[in-house]
Amino acid sequence: MTRSGPPARPGPGSPPSIARGILDQARPIYVGQVAVMLYAVVDTVLTGHASATDLAAMGLGTGVYSSVFVTLLGVLNALSPIIGQHHGGGRHTAIGVSYVQGLWLALLLAVAGGLFLAFPELWLGWIHAPPEVEALVTRYLRVLAVAMPAALMFRVISVLNVAVARPHVVMRMQVAGLALKVVLSYGLVFGALGMPRLGAVGGALASAVVFWTLFVTGWVYTSRDPFYARFVIVKARPRWSVLREQVQLGIPMGLSYAIEATSFTFITLMVARLGTSVMAGHQIVSNLAALCFMVPLSLAVATSTLTAHAIGAEDPERARRTAATGIRIALIAGASLALAVWTLRHPIVRAYTSDAAAGAVALTLVPFLAVFHLFDALQTAVGFVLRAHKRAVAPTVVYALALWGVGLVGGYQVAFRGVWGPPRGVTGMWLMQSVGLALAGALLLGFYLRVVARRKEGRA
């Protein structure tokens, strides 16, 4: 009679171990992203109690700043697969070189973005905002132009830590930054705690202080903590030989981020013609979609990081298993969230608004949100896995076709031109955006499977 020993623990490359690794990485990423998202929520809530003009200026200024920042952030995110693969391959010195050159790239991008924000008179007239709002937006954006270099350079610090599997470091800084943001915004918006009353501009000044504090803290931490000594982080001049790879990979990634961001911005602009109640209902569901998106985004970043590690270690089988596990987890999480939102739709909408008309519009959009979120989880997970393989051009083309072509152009036709029956209004926009995301997910998954097949054949 034989005796069996204790069950074997899952190996480092087994699906349970991979899943645990992804979830361990995703948790602090999620907390940090929610903290950063709350920076804008804090300003919105506080400025809303200052004045209608301050709120309008803050909303317009934040929209402009976010569009510029997200595009530039996308370029810098090229560092993630570069550093991730170096980390997987044990090329520690190369990580330090890429990190320092990434800071230079962030500074160069900040100059371009900062000039756009610092001189809004060149384009602000096209928006035809009220004069008092224009004047306030100009001041608001000039303060954020000062914040941009720190925000982008801190992003490089964030990418470094996530890529070397230390997302908890950045999470702690982001949460601490949120606490500082609340205190400073409260004081500067309302003139409390001995600070001047600056309204919307006070929120921008608080952001500038917070981002510069985060950058300095992150720079000092990475300079002094013994963990980073292996990367030999030293001051160096810009090196085009290193920057070239970051720029070549970063430009299509930045474009894909811009496409994703502007697709929703344009939907909001189109919906504006449908009336206040429709706009409010759309805004409720859009905000809910953004909150839900934090979950698959965190999982996608974690999956991409661990996939890049396996690629750098020249272990294609572990890279494939990691990607497959991450995509499955993202789909399960997406389906669970979609079901939860659908089941709790009435109390969720009531928590957002007491306006019956706006609530009714939101409730009609929740079924579309549920489908939208599931496909969004799929395309996000696969898109980030492709970035781990340093594939960025094809996803950009897919996003342009699916989100701008099908989602926006198709949505406009269905919503306002009566294609496929009578005009569907805002539901037509959400319907076609969901179709666009489904198409993006299918095309990206097909392209990823082709990449895997080519790697197996030794051709890529």
N, C-alpha and C positions, 0 to 999 in steps of 0.2 A: 504494500500500500504506500503510495507516494503522498507526501505532504506538500501542499502548495504554499509558497511564501506570500508575503504581502504583495498587493497589486503594484505593478511597476508604475512609477511616476511618469507622466508624459515627458517625452524628450523635448529639447529646445526647438525642434522643427516640427513637432506634432501639432495638429489643428487646435487641441485645447490649449497648448502652450502659446501658440501664435495668437489665439483669441485673447488670452489673458494679457499678453504683451500689448496688443492693440488697445484693449480697454484701460490698461494701466497708463498708457501714454495719452489716451483720449480724455481721461477725466480732468487732469489739470489744464489741458488745452481748452476744454469746454468752459471751465470756471473762469479762466483768463479772458476768453472771448466774450462771455456774458458780462464780465466786469467792464471791459472796454465798451461794449454796447450800451451799458448803463451810463457812460459818460454823457452821451447825447441825450439820454432820457432825463438825466438830472437837469441839464440846461433847458430842455423843453418844458419840464414841469415848472421850474423856477421862473423862467422867462415868461411863461404863460400868465404868471401872477404879477408881472411887472407892468406890462402894457401890451395892447394889441399890436402896436408898431414894433415894439421890441421882439415880440413873438414872430411877426411876419419877417422881420429882418433876419432873425436867427434861423428861421426855416429856409429862407432863400440862400443865406450865406452858407449854411451847413450843406445844403444840396450841392452848391457849386464846389465847395471845398472837398466834399466826399467824392465827387466824380473825379476830380484831379488826383486826390490822394490814393483812391483805390487803383487807378490806372498805374501810377508810379509804384505803388506797393506791389502790384502784379509783376512789374519788371524786377524788383528786388527779390521776389519769391523764387526767382531762378536759382538763388543761392541754396535753396532747400535740397534739391536733388544733387547739386554739386557737392555740398558739404556732406550730405547723407552718404553718398557713394564713397567719398574720401574716408569717412568714419568707418564704414563697413570694411574698407580695404586696409584700415590701419595706417592711412597716410596722414599722420597727425600734423606734420609741418605744412602740408598743402592746405589743411583746414585753416591754420592761422593766416596763411597768405590770402586765401579766398575771403576770409572774414575782413581783413584790413582793406582789401580792394573793394569789398562790398560797402564798407563805410564811405570810401571815396565816391563810389557810384551813387550812394544815397545822397551825398552832399551835392554832387553835380545835378542830380534830378531835382533836388530841393531848390536849387537856383532857378531852374526853368519853371517849376511849379510856383515858386515864390514870386517871381516876376509877374506871372499871370494874375496872382491874387493881389499883388501890391498895386496894380494899375487897373482896377476894374472899370474905370471910366471909358476904357477903350472898347468895352463890349456890354457894359451894364445897360446902356441906353436901349439896346435891342429888346430888353425884357419889358420895358414900359412900366416899371414899378412906380408907385407914388414917390414924389420927391423926398419926403421925409424918410421913407424906407430906403431909398437909394443912398442917401447920405449915411444912414446907419450901417447899411450893408458894406459900404466902402470902408468904414472904420473897422468893422467886424473882420473883414477879409484881410486887411492889412495886419491886424494882430495875429491872425492865423498864419499869415505868410512867415512871421517870426517863429511860429510853432513848428512849421513844416520840416525844417532840417532835423530838429530833435526827434520828431515823430518818425521820420523815415530812418534815421540812424538807429533809433531804438528798435525799429522793425528788424534791422540787420542783427542786432543782439538777440532778438526773439528767435529769428530763423536759426542762428547758430545754436542756441540752447535746445530748440526742438529737434534739430537735425542730429545732435549728439545725444539724444534721449534724456534731456534734462528740462522738460517743459515746466516742472514745478518751480524752477528758479524764476522764470518769467511770470508765472501765475501769481506768485507772492508779490512781485513788484506791481503787477497790474491791479491786484486787489488793494494794495496799499495806496496806489495812485487813485483809485476810486474814492477812498476815504478822504484823501487830500482834495480831490476834485469837488466833493460835496461841500466841504468847509469853505473852500475858496470861492466857488460859484455862489453859494449862499451869501457870503459877505460882499462880493463884488457886484452881484446883480441887484441886491437890495440896499447896499450901503450899511451892512451890519458888521459887528465885530471890529469896529474901528476902521473899516475899509470904505473907500469912496463908492457911491452909488453909480454904476456904469450900465445897468440894464444888460442888454444882449452882449455888448462889448465886454462886460465883466465876465460873462461865460467864456468868451474867446480868450481873454487874458488868463483866466483860471486854467484853461486847456494848455496855453503856452507854458505856464509855470509847471504844470504837471508833467508835460512831455519832456521839458528840459531836465526836470528832476529825475524822471525815469531814465533818460539817456545817461546822465552823469552817474547815477547809481549803478546802472548796468555796466558802464565802461569801467568804473572802479572795481566792481565785483569781478568782472572777467580778468582784470589786470592783477588782482591780488589773490584770488582763490587758487589754491594749489592744483585743483583739477585741470585748469586751463593752461598750466605751465607747459604741458606736453605739446601744445599747439604752437609754441614759440611766437606769441603775438607781439610783434614789434612795429614801431612806427616805420612807414615806408611811403615812398612817393607812388603816385598812380602808375600801374604797369599795364600797358595795353594788351600784352600777351595773356594776362589773366582776365582783364576786363572784357576782352573780346567774347569769350565764352559766356560770360554773364549777360552781356548785351544781346548776343545772338539768340540765346535761350529766353532772355527776359522780355524782349520786345513782343514776340507773339504771345507770351503769357500775359503781359500787360494789356494787350489788345483783347484777349479773351476775358480778362477781368472787366475791362471797359464795356464790352458787349453785354456781359451779364448784368452789370450795374445799370447801364442806360436802357436796357430792354424794359426794366420795371419803371424807370423814370419816365420814359415815353408813354407807357401805359397810363401812368398817373396824369400826365398832361392831356392825353386824349379823353380820359374819363372826366376831366374838369368840365367839359361841355355838357355833361349829363345832369348837372345840378348838385346842390349841396348835400342832399341826403345820400345820393349815389357816391359822391366823393368820400363822405364820411364812412359809409359802409365798406367801400373799397380800401380805405386807409386802415380800418380795423383788421380786415383779413390780411392785408399786406404786412402789417406789424406782427400778426400772429404767424404768418409764413416766415418772417425773419427770425422770430424766436425759435420756431421749429427747426429752421435751417441750421442753427448752431450745433445740433446733435450730429447730423450726417457730416457736417463740415469738420467737426472735431475728429470723428472717426476716420474721415478721408485723410486728414493731415497725418494722423497716427499711422494709418496704413501705408501712406506714401513714404513716410520716414523709414519704417521698418523694411519696406520693399527696397528702398534705395540702399539700406545697409546690406541687404542680401545681394543686390547687384554689385555693390562695391566689393563684397567678399567673394565675388565670382561663384555664387551659389544660385544658379538660375532656378533650380527646383524649389528652394526655399522662397525665392522671390515670387514664384508662381503661386505657391501655397499661401503665402502671406497676402498677396493681392486677392486671391479667391476668397480667403477667410474674411478679409476686410469688407469686400463687396457684399458678401452674405450678411455680415453683421449690420451693415448700413441698410440693406433692404429690410431686414427684420425690424430694426429700430424705426425705419421709415414707415413700415406698415403698422407698427404698434402705435406710433404717434398719430398717424392718420386716423386709425380706429378710435383713439382716445379723443381726438378733436371732434370727430363726428358724433361720438356718444355724448360728449359734454358740451356740444355746440351752444345750447340755450344758456346755461349758466356762464359760459365763457363770454358770449356776446353781451349778456347783461352786465358782466363785470366791466366791459369796455364802455358801454353807453346806456343811458336811460332814454335816449331818443328812439321812439318806436319806429320811425321811418328808416333811420340809419341802421337800426338793429335788424329790420326786415331785409334790407339789402344784404347785410352781412350774412344772414342766415341762408340766403339763396346762393351765396358764393362759397360757403363752407364745403359742400360736396366737391366743388372744383378744387378747393384747397387740398382736400384729402388725396385726390388723384395727383394733383400737381406735386405735392410733397413726396409721394412715393417715387415718381419719376425723377424728381430733383435729387433725391438721395442716391439713385442709381447713377445718374450722369456725374454727380459730384465725386462719388467714390471712384468711378472708372477714370474720370478726367485727372484726378490726382495721382492715380496709379500710373497713367501715361506720363505725367510729369516726372515721376520717379525714374522712368526710363528715358528722361530727357526728350520726350516727344511733345512738342508744343505747337507746331504749325498746324497739324491736322486737327487737333481740338479747336483751334481758333477758327478754322474754316467751317467746322461743324457748328460751332456756336453762332457764327454769322448766318449760316443757312437756316438753322433751326429756330434760334431765338429772334433774330431780326426778320428773316424771311417768312417763316411760318408763323411765329408768335406775334410779331408786330404787324407786318403787312397783311398776313392772313387774318389776324385779329381785327384789324381795322375794317377789312372787307366784310367779315361776319358781323361785327358789332354795328357798323354804320351804313354799309352799302347793301345789306340784305342778301349776301351770298348764302346759299343753303337755307332759303326761307326768309321770313321777315327779319329786319335788323334786331339783333339780340342784345344790344347795349353792352353793359359791363360784363355780363355773363359770357358774351362772345369773345371778349378779350381774354378772360380767364380760361375759356375752353381752348382757344388756339394756343395760348401760352403753355397749357398742359400738353397739347399735341406736340408742340415744338420741343418740350423737354423729353417727351417719350421718344421722339425721333432722335434727339441728341444722345440720349442714353443708348439706344439701339446702335447708332452709327459708331459711337465711341467704343462700345463693347465689341463690335465687330472688328474695329481697327486694333483694339488691344489683343484680341485673339490672334489676329494676323501677326502682330509684333511677337507674341509668344511662339507662334509656329515658326517664324523666321529665325528666332533665337535657337530653337531646337535644331533647326537645320544648319545652324552655324553661319547664317548670312547676315546677322545683325547683332 
